[in-house]
């Protein structure tokens, strides 16, 4: 899932204006573990993402019980 999240961010960052409309739908496909989220927050793609995208990714973290 981590590779998918990074690819999604890279795709989005390439053309934010044209691709932002797809963001909500695509984010629903992700379910990140806390470890995956921690790993992605250090990625270049995450650092270039705007605050809204970062918050949407935070909401996709699924805690394992």
C-alpha positions as CSV (number, residue, x, y, z in Angstrom):
1,X,0.0,0.0,0.0
2,X,2.9,2.3,0.7
3,X,4.1,2.2,-3.0
4,X,0.5,2.9,-4.1
5,X,0.3,5.9,-1.8
6,X,3.6,7.3,-3.1
7,X,2.5,6.8,-6.7
8,X,-0.7,8.5,-6.0
9,X,1.0,11.5,-4.5
10,X,3.5,11.7,-7.3
11,X,0.7,11.6,-9.9
12,X,-1.2,14.3,-8.0
13,X,1.8,16.5,-7.6
14,X,2.5,16.4,-11.3
15,X,-0.7,18.3,-12.2
16,X,-2.5,19.4,-9.1
17,X,-5.0,21.7,-10.8
18,X,-6.1,19.0,-13.3
19,X,-6.1,16.1,-10.9
20,X,-7.4,17.5,-7.6
21,X,-11.0,16.5,-8.5
22,X,-10.0,12.8,-8.3
23,X,-8.4,13.1,-4.9
24,X,-11.3,12.2,-2.7
25,X,-12.2,9.1,-4.7
26,X,-8.7,7.9,-4.9
27,X,-7.9,8.4,-1.3
28,X,-10.8,6.2,-0.3
29,X,-9.0,3.3,-2.0
30,X,-6.1,3.6,0.5
31,X,-5.8,2.0,3.9
32,X,-2.5,2.8,5.5
33,X,-1.1,1.2,8.6
34,X,0.5,3.6,11.1
35,X,3.9,2.4,10.0
36,X,3.2,3.0,6.3
37,X,1.9,6.5,7.2
38,X,5.1,7.2,9.1
39,X,7.2,6.0,6.2
40,X,5.3,8.1,3.7
41,X,5.5,11.3,5.7
42,X,9.3,11.3,5.1
43,X,8.9,11.0,1.3
44,X,9.5,13.8,-1.1
45,X,6.0,13.3,-2.6
46,X,4.4,13.9,0.8
47,X,6.5,17.0,1.5
48,X,5.4,18.5,-1.8
49,X,1.7,17.7,-1.1
50,X,-0.5,20.5,0.2
51,X,-2.1,20.5,3.7
52,X,-5.4,19.2,2.4
53,X,-3.8,16.1,0.8
54,X,-1.7,15.5,3.9
55,X,-4.8,15.6,6.1
56,X,-6.7,13.2,3.7
57,X,-3.8,10.7,4.0
58,X,-3.9,11.0,7.8
59,X,-7.6,10.0,7.7
60,X,-6.7,6.8,5.7
61,X,-4.6,5.4,8.6
62,X,-6.2,2.2,9.9
63,X,-5.1,1.2,13.4
64,X,-4.7,-2.6,13.8
65,X,-6.1,-4.0,17.0
